[in-house]
Amino acid sequence: MVAAQVIPVGVFGPLVGRLGDIYDRRYFIMAGNMFGLIGCVMGATAQSVNVAIGGGIFIGVASACQQLAWSGLGEMVPRKYRSVALGISSCAVRRQVHSVLSWVSRALSSL
């Protein structure tokens, strides 16, 4: 069940990266967001393990598509400020994950 999210990243990551270079990254990032939404809804409403695994596959494909955001950010920001922009973006992602995890732990501890 855990590999359902990791395997699509390994399979589709190089493919999405190459196709994103050829066509346009924004379409793949938007498609990745849609795949992520579908995967989260499938995982949250799953009544069986097979549906939860299918949701994990959608989330894995979304992760492969959303990795294009790093290269897109590197292209949008001037070279002089690129390292600062990538650092701020990385810290913002970590901060969001940390705040969500702390909220979940507080909610579970109050039960």
C-alpha positions in Angstrom: 0.0 0.0 0.0 2.9 2.4 0.7 4.5 1.6 -2.6 1.4 2.8 -4.4 2.6 6.4 -4.0 6.3 5.8 -4.6 6.2 3.7 -7.8 4.3 6.2 -9.9 6.8 8.9 -9.0 9.7 6.7 -10.2 7.8 5.8 -13.4 6.2 9.1 -14.4 8.9 11.5 -12.9 11.3 11.3 -15.9 8.5 11.2 -18.4 6.7 14.2 -17.0 10.0 16.1 -16.7 10.8 15.6 -20.4 7.2 16.3 -21.6 7.1 19.4 -19.4 10.2 20.7 -21.2 8.8 20.0 -24.6 5.2 21.3 -24.1 4.7 23.5 -21.1 5.2 22.9 -17.4 2.1 24.7 -16.2 -0.2 22.2 -17.8 1.5 19.3 -16.1 1.5 21.1 -12.8 -2.2 21.8 -13.1 -2.9 18.2 -14.1 -0.8 17.1 -11.1 -3.0 19.2 -8.9 -6.1 17.5 -10.3 -4.6 14.1 -9.9 -3.8 15.0 -6.3 -7.3 16.1 -5.6 -8.8 12.9 -7.1 -6.4 10.8 -5.1 -7.2 12.6 -1.8 -10.9 12.2 -2.4 -10.5 8.5 -3.3 -8.3 7.9 -0.2 -10.6 9.8 2.1 -13.8 8.0 1.0 -12.3 4.6 0.4 -14.5 1.7 1.6 -11.9 -0.9 0.6 -8.2 -1.3 0.5 -8.2 -1.5 -3.3 -9.8 2.0 -3.6 -7.2 3.3 -1.1 -4.4 1.9 -3.2 -5.9 3.5 -6.3 -6.0 6.8 -4.5 -2.4 6.4 -3.6 -1.5 5.8 -7.2 -3.2 9.1 -8.1 -1.3 10.9 -5.4 1.9 9.4 -6.7 1.2 10.6 -10.2 0.4 14.0 -8.7 3.8 14.0 -6.9 5.6 13.3 -10.1 3.8 16.2 -11.8 4.3 18.7 -8.9 8.0 18.3 -8.9 8.1 20.5 -11.9 7.3 23.4 -9.7 11.0 23.5 -8.5 12.3 24.0 -12.0 9.6 26.4 -12.9 10.5 28.5 -9.9 14.1 28.4 -11.0 13.2 29.8 -14.4 10.9 32.6 -13.1 13.3 34.1 -10.6 16.5 35.9 -11.7 19.7 34.0 -11.1 20.8 36.5 -8.4 17.8 35.6 -6.2 17.3 32.0 -7.3 18.8 30.4 -4.2 16.8 32.7 -1.9 13.6 31.9 -3.7 14.1 28.2 -3.6 15.1 28.3 0.1 12.0 30.3 1.0 9.8 28.0 -1.0 11.3 24.9 0.7 10.9 26.4 4.2 7.3 27.3 3.4 6.5 23.7 2.4 8.1 22.4 5.5 6.3 24.9 7.7 2.9 23.9 6.2 3.6 20.2 6.8 4.7 20.9 10.3 1.7 23.0 11.1 -0.7 20.4 9.8 1.0 17.6 11.7 1.0 19.6 14.9 -2.7 20.4 14.4 -3.5 16.7 13.9 -1.5 15.7 17.0 -3.3 18.2 19.1 -6.7 17.1 17.8 -5.8 13.4 18.5 -4.5 14.1 22.0 -7.7 15.9 23.0 -9.8 12.8 22.3 
